[in-house]
């Protein structure tokens, strides 16, 4: 009898591991996904799949909230595989991690670089939105509002629209509160001045009465 068994070559094996890892990721089995992707990373025979493996390991670590590990993997990926199709998302996700680490100024810079490099990416509305959130967290309300308005006006079909609209309304409310606080502060100061003037006049009057 003739042996018809076909042995999988490294290309097919690598593709199978990559697909397996992606499937695990979609099922929220992030550690299983990482294990599959790392099998690709440790075997030189799977080198064609190395860029995608690093990218998906980073995404899986991000999903597990292992932000520092995810950041390192995204940075390595971006430094070594700039021409990979996943580069735009990697740059965007790096900005998201910086935001979550409360590195707001660095996040703004990362999103700015992303917007400059990939202005047609599907992540552009998100980048504007998270730039706004970073500015909002820094108390720069006017600049934050501009970013949220860009989302509302230029990307009306984005799923970030409702959140951006809420932020714009919240900023308007915050501004009105600040104006009211300033008015109350001014009014309080004016009342203090009036009270001091009244007390001064009262003392003068009392002294005048006593002198008689």
C-alpha positions in Angstrom: 0.0 0.0 0.0 1.1 3.5 -0.8 1.6 5.9 2.2 -0.6 9.0 1.3 0.1 10.9 4.6 1.0 14.5 3.9 3.3 16.2 6.4 2.4 19.8 7.1 5.2 22.2 6.1 6.2 25.1 8.4 4.2 27.6 6.4 1.0 25.6 6.9 1.8 24.9 10.6 2.6 28.6 11.2 -0.6 29.7 9.6 -2.5 27.2 11.7 -1.0 28.5 14.9 -1.7 32.1 13.9 -5.3 31.2 13.1 -5.7 29.3 16.3 -4.4 32.2 18.3 -6.7 34.7 16.6 -9.7 32.4 17.2 -8.7 32.2 20.9 -8.5 35.9 21.1 -11.9 36.4 19.5 -13.3 34.0 22.2 -11.7 36.1 24.9 -9.3 33.2 25.8 -6.4 35.6 25.8 -3.8 33.5 27.6 -4.5 30.6 25.2 -4.0 33.1 22.4 -0.7 34.2 23.8 0.5 30.6 24.1 -0.3 30.0 20.4 1.4 33.2 19.3 4.5 32.4 21.4 4.8 29.1 19.7 5.3 31.1 16.5 7.8 33.3 18.1 10.2 30.6 19.5 10.4 28.6 16.2 12.6 30.2 13.5 10.8 28.1 10.9 7.7 30.3 11.5 9.6 33.6 10.9 7.2 34.8 8.2 4.5 35.0 10.9 6.8 36.8 13.4 5.4 40.3 12.9 1.8 39.2 13.3 2.6 37.1 16.3 4.2 40.1 18.1 1.2 42.3 17.3 -1.3 39.7 18.5 0.7 39.0 21.7 0.6 42.7 22.4 -3.2 42.9 21.8 -3.8 39.9 24.0 -1.7 41.3 26.8 -3.6 44.6 26.5 -6.9 42.6 26.8 -5.5 41.1 30.0 -4.8 44.6 31.3 -1.1 43.9 31.4 -0.4 47.3 30.2 3.4 47.5 30.7 3.9 44.1 28.9 1.6 45.2 26.1 3.3 48.5 25.6 6.7 46.8 25.3 5.4 44.4 22.7 3.7 47.2 20.7 6.9 49.2 20.8 9.0 46.3 19.6 6.6 45.6 16.9 6.5 49.2 15.7 10.3 49.5 15.8 10.9 46.3 13.8 7.9 45.8 11.5 7.0 49.3 10.3 5.6 48.0 7.0 3.2 45.5 8.5 -0.5 46.0 7.9 -1.1 46.2 11.6 1.2 49.1 12.2 -1.6 51.8 12.3 -3.6 49.9 14.9 -0.4 49.2 16.9 0.3 53.0 17.0 -3.2 53.8 18.0 -3.3 51.1 20.8 0.0 52.5 22.1 -1.7 55.8 22.6 -4.6 54.1 24.4 -2.2 52.4 26.8 -0.5 55.7 27.6 -3.9 57.2 28.3 -4.8 54.3 30.6 -1.5 54.8 32.4 -2.5 58.4 33.0 0.4 59.6 30.8 -1.9 62.1 29.1 0.7 64.3 27.4 2.5 61.3 26.0 -0.9 59.9 24.8 -1.7 63.1 23.0 1.7 63.0 21.3 1.2 59.4 20.3 -2.3 60.1 18.9 -1.0 63.2 17.0 1.8 61.1 15.4 -0.8 58.4 14.5 -3.1 60.9 12.9 -0.3 62.4 10.9 1.0 59.0 9.7 -2.4 57.3 9.0 -5.0 60.0 8.3 -7.2 57.4 6.5 -7.2 54.8 9.2 -10.5 53.6 10.6 -9.1 54.4 14.1 -8.9 58.2 13.3 -12.2 59.1 15.0 -11.1 57.1 18.1 -7.7 58.9 18.1 -9.5 62.3 18.1 -11.8 61.1 20.9 -9.0 59.8 23.2 -7.0 63.0 22.5 -10.1 64.8 23.8 -10.3 62.6 26.9 -6.6 63.1 27.6 -7.0 66.9 27.4 -10.2 66.7 29.5 -8.2 64.7 32.2 -5.6 67.5 32.1 -8.3 70.1 32.7 -7.8 71.7 29.2 -11.5 71.9 28.6 -11.5 74.2 25.6 -9.0 72.1 23.7 -10.8 68.9 24.7 -14.1 70.3 23.4 -12.5 71.0 20.0 -11.4 67.3 19.7 -14.9 66.1 20.6 -16.4 68.5 18.2 -14.2 67.1 15.4 -15.7 63.6 16.2 -19.2 65.0 16.0 -18.8 67.0 12.9 -16.4 65.0 10.7 -17.3 61.4 11.8 -21.0 61.4 12.5 -21.3 57.7 12.0 -18.5 56.8 14.4 -19.6 54.8 17.5 -17.7 57.4 19.5 -20.3 60.1 18.6 -22.6 59.6 21.7 -19.7 59.6 24.1 -18.3 62.8 22.4 -21.7 64.5 22.6 -21.9 63.6 26.3 -18.4 65.1 26.9 -19.3 68.3 25.0 -22.4 68.7 27.2 -20.4 68.0 30.3 -17.7 70.5 29.4 -20.4 73.2 28.8 -21.9 72.4 32.2 -18.4 72.5 33.8 -17.8 75.9 32.2 -21.1 77.3 33.6 -20.3 75.9 37.0 -16.9 77.7 36.9 -18.5 80.9 35.9 -21.1 80.6 38.7 -18.3 79.9 41.2 -16.4 83.0 40.0 -19.6 85.0 40.4 -20.3 83.7 43.9 -16.7 84.3 44.8 -17.0 87.9 43.6 -20.3 88.3 45.4 -18.8 86.9 48.6 -15.9 89.3 48.4 -18.2 92.2 47.7 -20.3 91.2 50.7 -17.2 91.0 52.9 -16.2 94.5 51.8 -19.7 95.8 52.5 -19.7 94.1 56.0 -16.3 95.6 56.8 -17.4 99.0 55.7 -20.6 98.7 57.8 -18.6 97.5 60.9 -16.2 100.5 60.4 -19.1 102.9 60.3 -20.7 101.3 63.3 -17.5 101.6 65.3 -17.2 105.3 64.3 -20.9 105.8 65.3 -20.4 104.0 68.6 -17.3 106.0 69.4 -19.1 109.2 68.6 -22.0 108.3 71.0 -19.5 107.4 73.7 -17.8 110.8 73.4 -21.0 112.6 74.2 
